[in-house]
Amino acid sequence: MARRTLAFFVCSPHSRTGVTTAARLLTDYYLSRNVDVEGFDTDFREPLYAVFFPEATRVVDLSEIKGQISLFDRLLVADETPKIVDVWHRSYEQLFATIAEIGFLEEARRRGVEPIVLFQTDVTESAANSALVLKTTWPDLMMSVIHNCGASPLGRDSLAILARYPASGKFVIPRLEAPIARALDDVDLSLSRFMREPPPEASIVVRAALKAWLLPIFTQFQSFELRLELQSSEWLR
């Protein structure tokens, strides 16, 4: 029996919450396991996600029909290749309006595709309310939150803030010290290759810090995958 094809929407209605970082990490997680990924960058002005993965990612403009076709027709292909959508905050409303208009979620499940929302948290009530709207509109939508401690720290009230989100799971991306974080800005740095073979020319301090940062993140993604398999009744048959 074929596995479900996973379609991830990494999103937030707000800027600077770590959406592209999360999409990049998820992509590199799969690539580190030699799993091909198909990515989509909805920021047609400054498509940073596509810059990191030029051979695996296409840029789509959701304000145009051509871009919508390019995205949604590919997401409905049940080929077991994970699909990852980096949702630009300016495309957020358009994306979910189109999903509702075309009945994408219902069609996806009929075709063996499992849409998953990875919602980036922040301190605002409007972000949690936006997540609640999605869950109210589509009660069966699978949603997990991602708390990026560096891009969008929640402070002392983090537990209370996270409790506002109607999510079934949580990922935590730890904060990196500034000198280490700057290494991530290098578009030629492949985190998947780094995990397999850290570049010898890099500082030993940077290599150790990045590996210590990446390992627990990738472990969270792996645990999530295992939970999905256990929750799938068809997978257990």
VEXMARTI-466463 format. One record per residue (C-alpha): residue in three letters; x, y, z. Coordinates in Angstrom, 3 decimals. Layout:
# VEXMARTI-466463
<r residu="Ala" xx="X" yy="Y" zz="Z"/>
...
//
This chain:
# VEXMARTI-466463
<r residu="Met" xx="0.000" yy="0.000" zz="0.000"/>
<r residu="Ala" xx="1.304" yy="3.410" zz="-1.005"/>
<r residu="Arg" xx="2.207" yy="5.935" zz="1.667"/>
<r residu="Arg" xx="0.289" yy="9.161" zz="1.924"/>
<r residu="Thr" xx="1.931" yy="12.085" zz="0.176"/>
<r residu="Leu" xx="2.518" yy="14.908" zz="2.642"/>
<r residu="Ala" xx="1.900" yy="18.531" zz="1.618"/>
<r residu="Phe" xx="3.244" yy="21.007" zz="4.166"/>
<r residu="Phe" xx="2.160" yy="24.643" zz="4.351"/>
<r residu="Val" xx="4.710" yy="26.527" zz="6.463"/>
<r residu="Cys" xx="2.974" yy="29.768" zz="7.250"/>
<r residu="Ser" xx="2.193" yy="32.824" zz="9.321"/>
<r residu="Pro" xx="0.103" yy="35.910" zz="8.598"/>
<r residu="His" xx="2.991" yy="37.996" zz="9.936"/>
<r residu="Ser" xx="6.518" yy="38.688" zz="8.735"/>
<r residu="Arg" xx="9.762" yy="37.800" zz="10.509"/>
<r residu="Thr" xx="8.447" yy="34.745" zz="12.343"/>
<r residu="Gly" xx="10.868" yy="32.240" zz="10.825"/>
<r residu="Val" xx="8.726" yy="30.740" zz="8.058"/>
<r residu="Thr" xx="11.554" yy="30.368" zz="5.547"/>
<r residu="Thr" xx="13.894" yy="28.994" zz="8.209"/>
<r residu="Ala" xx="11.353" yy="26.331" zz="9.107"/>
<r residu="Ala" xx="10.723" yy="25.437" zz="5.465"/>
<r residu="Arg" xx="14.463" yy="25.216" zz="4.887"/>
<r residu="Leu" xx="14.997" yy="22.984" zz="7.922"/>
<r residu="Leu" xx="12.181" yy="20.634" zz="6.928"/>
<r residu="Thr" xx="13.535" yy="20.420" zz="3.391"/>
<r residu="Asp" xx="17.060" yy="19.694" zz="4.599"/>
<r residu="Tyr" xx="15.709" yy="17.096" zz="7.019"/>
<r residu="Tyr" xx="14.275" yy="15.123" zz="4.108"/>
<r residu="Leu" xx="17.329" yy="15.640" zz="1.918"/>
<r residu="Ser" xx="19.579" yy="14.413" zz="4.746"/>
<r residu="Arg" xx="17.655" yy="11.130" zz="4.535"/>
<r residu="Asn" xx="18.008" yy="11.009" zz="0.740"/>
<r residu="Val" xx="14.297" yy="11.753" zz="0.264"/>
<r residu="Asp" xx="13.484" yy="13.989" zz="-2.697"/>
<r residu="Val" xx="11.390" yy="17.066" zz="-1.938"/>
<r residu="Glu" xx="9.361" yy="19.410" zz="-4.111"/>
<r residu="Gly" xx="9.322" yy="22.965" zz="-2.768"/>
<r residu="Phe" xx="7.296" yy="26.071" zz="-3.578"/>
<r residu="Asp" xx="8.187" yy="29.654" zz="-2.697"/>
<r residu="Thr" xx="5.223" yy="32.063" zz="-2.760"/>
<r residu="Asp" xx="7.407" yy="35.143" zz="-2.265"/>
<r residu="Phe" xx="7.857" yy="36.079" zz="-5.919"/>
<r residu="Arg" xx="9.670" yy="39.310" zz="-5.013"/>
<r residu="Glu" xx="12.485" yy="37.957" zz="-2.836"/>
<r residu="Pro" xx="12.251" yy="34.154" zz="-3.036"/>
<r residu="Leu" xx="14.873" yy="33.214" zz="-0.450"/>
<r residu="Tyr" xx="13.601" yy="29.650" zz="0.026"/>
<r residu="Ala" xx="14.020" yy="29.035" zz="-3.701"/>
<r residu="Val" xx="17.548" yy="30.452" zz="-3.542"/>
<r residu="Phe" xx="18.513" yy="27.811" zz="-0.976"/>
<r residu="Phe" xx="17.068" yy="24.992" zz="-3.111"/>
<r residu="Pro" xx="17.148" yy="26.198" zz="-6.740"/>
<r residu="Glu" xx="16.884" yy="22.719" zz="-8.254"/>
<r residu="Ala" xx="14.033" yy="21.524" zz="-6.022"/>
<r residu="Thr" xx="11.875" yy="24.631" zz="-5.685"/>
<r residu="Arg" xx="9.694" yy="26.700" zz="-7.976"/>
<r residu="Val" xx="8.535" yy="30.275" zz="-7.360"/>
<r residu="Val" xx="4.784" yy="30.845" zz="-7.636"/>
<r residu="Asp" xx="2.761" yy="34.050" zz="-7.650"/>
<r residu="Leu" xx="-0.564" yy="33.227" zz="-6.036"/>
<r residu="Ser" xx="-2.112" yy="36.502" zz="-7.185"/>
<r residu="Glu" xx="-2.182" yy="35.038" zz="-10.699"/>
<r residu="Ile" xx="-4.129" yy="32.031" zz="-11.994"/>
<r residu="Lys" xx="-0.948" yy="30.649" zz="-13.573"/>
<r residu="Gly" xx="0.752" yy="30.583" zz="-10.173"/>
<r residu="Gln" xx="-2.234" yy="28.927" zz="-8.519"/>
<r residu="Ile" xx="-2.294" yy="26.214" zz="-11.169"/>
<r residu="Ser" xx="1.461" yy="25.697" zz="-10.831"/>
<r residu="Leu" xx="1.101" yy="25.181" zz="-7.082"/>
<r residu="Phe" xx="-2.122" yy="23.300" zz="-6.513"/>
<r residu="Asp" xx="-1.941" yy="20.916" zz="-9.466"/>
<r residu="Arg" xx="1.454" yy="19.722" zz="-8.270"/>
<r residu="Leu" xx="0.328" yy="19.447" zz="-4.642"/>
<r residu="Leu" xx="-2.410" yy="17.034" zz="-5.716"/>
<r residu="Val" xx="0.064" yy="14.570" zz="-7.246"/>
<r residu="Ala" xx="0.191" yy="11.570" zz="-4.897"/>
<r residu="Asp" xx="3.712" yy="10.428" zz="-5.723"/>
<r residu="Glu" xx="4.964" yy="10.033" zz="-2.115"/>
<r residu="Thr" xx="7.309" yy="13.010" zz="-2.616"/>
<r residu="Pro" xx="6.897" yy="15.496" zz="0.254"/>
<r residu="Lys" xx="5.727" yy="18.901" zz="-0.933"/>
<r residu="Ile" xx="6.755" yy="21.978" zz="1.097"/>
<r residu="Val" xx="5.196" yy="25.402" zz="0.588"/>
<r residu="Asp" xx="6.937" yy="28.456" zz="2.043"/>
<r residu="Val" xx="3.956" yy="30.786" zz="2.473"/>
<r residu="Trp" xx="4.961" yy="34.443" zz="2.235"/>
<r residu="His" xx="3.004" yy="36.482" zz="4.770"/>
<r residu="Arg" xx="1.629" yy="38.622" zz="1.937"/>
<r residu="Ser" xx="0.322" yy="35.442" zz="0.263"/>
<r residu="Tyr" xx="-1.284" yy="34.016" zz="3.411"/>
<r residu="Glu" xx="-4.838" yy="35.288" zz="2.851"/>
<r residu="Gln" xx="-4.746" yy="34.511" zz="-0.872"/>
<r residu="Leu" xx="-3.507" yy="30.972" zz="-0.261"/>
<r residu="Phe" xx="-6.233" yy="29.926" zz="2.131"/>
<r residu="Ala" xx="-8.934" yy="31.782" zz="0.194"/>
<r residu="Thr" xx="-7.947" yy="29.766" zz="-2.884"/>
<r residu="Ile" xx="-7.817" yy="26.536" zz="-0.873"/>
<r residu="Ala" xx="-11.405" yy="27.163" zz="0.235"/>
<r residu="Glu" xx="-12.603" yy="28.242" zz="-3.206"/>
<r residu="Ile" xx="-11.316" yy="25.198" zz="-5.094"/>
<r residu="Gly" xx="-12.007" yy="22.632" zz="-2.365"/>
<r residu="Phe" xx="-8.345" yy="21.690" zz="-2.238"/>
<r residu="Leu" xx="-8.335" yy="19.916" zz="1.136"/>
<r residu="Glu" xx="-11.200" yy="17.622" zz="0.216"/>
<r residu="Glu" xx="-9.714" yy="16.820" zz="-3.178"/>
<r residu="Ala" xx="-6.278" yy="16.212" zz="-1.670"/>
<r residu="Arg" xx="-7.563" yy="13.575" zz="0.732"/>
<r residu="Arg" xx="-9.470" yy="11.825" zz="-2.046"/>
<r residu="Arg" xx="-6.185" yy="11.524" zz="-3.911"/>
<r residu="Gly" xx="-4.116" yy="10.270" zz="-0.981"/>
<r residu="Val" xx="-2.478" yy="13.601" zz="-0.163"/>
<r residu="Glu" xx="-2.350" yy="14.788" zz="3.472"/>
<r residu="Pro" xx="-2.218" yy="18.588" zz="3.847"/>
<r residu="Ile" xx="-0.402" yy="19.706" zz="7.001"/>
<r residu="Val" xx="-0.187" yy="23.271" zz="8.300"/>
<r residu="Leu" xx="2.971" yy="24.212" zz="10.199"/>
<r residu="Phe" xx="1.936" yy="27.492" zz="11.794"/>
<r residu="Gln" xx="4.637" yy="29.844" zz="13.076"/>
<r residu="Thr" xx="3.827" yy="31.291" zz="16.481"/>
<r residu="Asp" xx="4.314" yy="34.849" zz="17.672"/>
<r residu="Val" xx="3.202" yy="36.949" zz="20.641"/>
<r residu="Thr" xx="0.220" yy="38.564" zz="18.942"/>
<r residu="Glu" xx="-3.351" yy="37.465" zz="19.552"/>
<r residu="Ser" xx="-4.100" yy="37.919" zz="15.869"/>
<r residu="Ala" xx="-1.728" yy="35.099" zz="14.922"/>
<r residu="Ala" xx="-3.445" yy="32.639" zz="17.257"/>
<r residu="Asn" xx="-6.821" yy="33.865" zz="16.023"/>
<r residu="Ser" xx="-5.753" yy="33.242" zz="12.434"/>
<r residu="Ala" xx="-4.798" yy="29.686" zz="13.350"/>
<r residu="Leu" xx="-8.154" yy="29.255" zz="15.069"/>
<r residu="Val" xx="-9.973" yy="30.433" zz="11.938"/>
<r residu="Leu" xx="-8.213" yy="27.750" zz="9.906"/>
<r residu="Lys" xx="-9.085" yy="25.050" zz="12.399"/>
<r residu="Thr" xx="-12.689" yy="26.220" zz="12.663"/>
<r residu="Thr" xx="-13.069" yy="26.298" zz="8.894"/>
<r residu="Trp" xx="-11.465" yy="22.863" zz="8.470"/>
<r residu="Pro" xx="-11.810" yy="20.907" zz="11.758"/>
<r residu="Asp" xx="-9.972" yy="17.900" zz="10.322"/>
<r residu="Leu" xx="-7.007" yy="19.954" zz="9.130"/>
<r residu="Met" xx="-3.772" yy="18.673" zz="10.611"/>
<r residu="Met" xx="-1.958" yy="21.571" zz="12.263"/>
<r residu="Ser" xx="1.195" yy="21.844" zz="14.325"/>
<r residu="Val" xx="2.882" yy="24.981" zz="15.570"/>
<r residu="Ile" xx="6.518" yy="25.935" zz="15.242"/>
<r residu="His" xx="8.043" yy="28.148" zz="17.914"/>
<r residu="Asn" xx="11.197" yy="29.766" zz="16.574"/>
<r residu="Cys" xx="12.888" yy="31.035" zz="19.742"/>
<r residu="Gly" xx="15.267" yy="33.258" zz="17.796"/>
<r residu="Ala" xx="13.012" yy="34.790" zz="15.138"/>
<r residu="Ser" xx="9.903" yy="35.124" zz="17.294"/>
<r residu="Pro" xx="10.563" yy="34.687" zz="21.037"/>
<r residu="Leu" xx="7.461" yy="34.332" zz="23.196"/>
<r residu="Gly" xx="8.997" yy="35.396" zz="26.508"/>
<r residu="Arg" xx="7.851" yy="34.323" zz="29.952"/>
<r residu="Asp" xx="4.262" yy="33.752" zz="28.826"/>
<r residu="Ser" xx="5.243" yy="31.190" zz="26.196"/>
<r residu="Leu" xx="3.092" yy="28.386" zz="27.625"/>
<r residu="Ala" xx="0.008" yy="30.590" zz="27.786"/>
<r residu="Ile" xx="0.623" yy="31.883" zz="24.261"/>
<r residu="Leu" xx="1.114" yy="28.421" zz="22.822"/>
<r residu="Ala" xx="-2.077" yy="27.242" zz="24.528"/>
<r residu="Arg" xx="-4.049" yy="29.676" zz="22.333"/>
<r residu="Tyr" xx="-3.172" yy="27.725" zz="19.200"/>
<r residu="Pro" xx="-5.514" yy="24.868" zz="18.173"/>
<r residu="Ala" xx="-2.637" yy="22.601" zz="17.230"/>
<r residu="Ser" xx="-2.052" yy="18.909" zz="17.779"/>
<r residu="Gly" xx="1.730" yy="19.187" zz="17.978"/>
<r residu="Lys" xx="4.608" yy="21.573" zz="18.549"/>
<r residu="Phe" xx="8.110" yy="22.000" zz="17.166"/>
<r residu="Val" xx="10.740" yy="24.154" zz="18.832"/>
<r residu="Ile" xx="13.584" yy="25.754" zz="16.908"/>
<r residu="Pro" xx="16.140" yy="26.901" zz="19.497"/>
<r residu="Arg" xx="17.835" yy="30.272" zz="19.352"/>
<r residu="Leu" xx="21.333" yy="30.419" zz="17.894"/>
<r residu="Glu" xx="24.050" yy="32.795" zz="19.001"/>
<r residu="Ala" xx="24.522" yy="35.597" zz="16.466"/>
<r residu="Pro" xx="27.962" yy="34.500" zz="15.145"/>
<r residu="Ile" xx="26.605" yy="30.992" zz="14.517"/>
<r residu="Ala" xx="23.316" yy="32.223" zz="13.107"/>
<r residu="Arg" xx="25.191" yy="34.303" zz="10.536"/>
<r residu="Ala" xx="26.592" yy="31.097" zz="9.083"/>
<r residu="Leu" xx="23.040" yy="30.132" zz="8.093"/>
<r residu="Asp" xx="22.824" yy="33.171" zz="5.814"/>
<r residu="Asp" xx="25.244" yy="31.511" zz="3.405"/>
<r residu="Val" xx="23.008" yy="30.325" zz="0.549"/>
<r residu="Asp" xx="25.680" yy="27.812" zz="-0.433"/>
<r residu="Leu" xx="25.474" yy="26.104" zz="2.958"/>
<r residu="Ser" xx="23.496" yy="22.887" zz="2.580"/>
<r residu="Leu" xx="22.377" yy="21.763" zz="6.035"/>
<r residu="Ser" xx="21.665" yy="18.259" zz="4.774"/>
<r residu="Arg" xx="25.203" yy="17.894" zz="3.422"/>
<r residu="Phe" xx="26.512" yy="19.515" zz="6.581"/>
<r residu="Met" xx="24.897" yy="16.778" zz="8.688"/>
<r residu="Arg" xx="26.491" yy="14.084" zz="6.565"/>
<r residu="Glu" xx="29.917" yy="15.714" zz="6.234"/>
<r residu="Pro" xx="30.629" yy="19.083" zz="7.886"/>
<r residu="Pro" xx="32.942" yy="21.226" zz="5.722"/>
<r residu="Pro" xx="36.474" yy="20.981" zz="7.091"/>
<r residu="Glu" xx="37.187" yy="24.631" zz="6.307"/>
<r residu="Ala" xx="34.474" yy="25.785" zz="8.706"/>
<r residu="Ser" xx="35.385" yy="26.725" zz="12.263"/>
<r residu="Ile" xx="35.283" yy="23.754" zz="14.605"/>
<r residu="Val" xx="33.205" yy="25.894" zz="16.966"/>
<r residu="Val" xx="30.651" yy="26.646" zz="14.241"/>
<r residu="Arg" xx="30.534" yy="22.997" zz="13.179"/>
<r residu="Ala" xx="29.880" yy="21.799" zz="16.724"/>
<r residu="Ala" xx="27.261" yy="24.473" zz="17.443"/>
<r residu="Leu" xx="25.338" yy="23.926" zz="14.205"/>
<r residu="Lys" xx="25.282" yy="20.173" zz="14.655"/>
<r residu="Ala" xx="24.069" yy="20.526" zz="18.249"/>
<r residu="Trp" xx="21.332" yy="22.862" zz="16.978"/>
<r residu="Leu" xx="20.250" yy="20.729" zz="14.030"/>
<r residu="Leu" xx="20.111" yy="17.322" zz="15.682"/>
<r residu="Pro" xx="17.168" yy="17.976" zz="18.040"/>
<r residu="Ile" xx="15.261" yy="19.768" zz="15.262"/>
<r residu="Phe" xx="15.664" yy="16.862" zz="12.864"/>
<r residu="Thr" xx="14.739" yy="14.476" zz="15.685"/>
<r residu="Gln" xx="11.472" yy="16.377" zz="16.168"/>
<r residu="Phe" xx="10.670" yy="16.031" zz="12.452"/>
<r residu="Gln" xx="11.437" yy="12.327" zz="12.580"/>
<r residu="Ser" xx="9.183" yy="11.809" zz="15.609"/>
<r residu="Phe" xx="6.411" yy="13.681" zz="13.820"/>
<r residu="Glu" xx="6.727" yy="11.367" zz="10.821"/>
<r residu="Leu" xx="6.482" yy="8.314" zz="13.055"/>
<r residu="Arg" xx="3.364" yy="9.686" zz="14.759"/>
<r residu="Leu" xx="1.746" yy="10.241" zz="11.380"/>
<r residu="Glu" xx="2.347" yy="6.646" zz="10.422"/>
<r residu="Leu" xx="0.941" yy="5.353" zz="13.707"/>
<r residu="Gln" xx="-2.150" yy="7.556" zz="13.417"/>
<r residu="Ser" xx="-2.931" yy="6.366" zz="9.921"/>
<r residu="Ser" xx="-5.489" yy="3.559" zz="10.090"/>
<r residu="Glu" xx="-4.656" yy="2.522" zz="6.535"/>
<r residu="Trp" xx="-0.996" yy="2.292" zz="7.434"/>
<r residu="Leu" xx="-1.779" yy="-0.028" zz="10.358"/>
<r residu="Arg" xx="-3.861" yy="-2.450" zz="8.292"/>
//
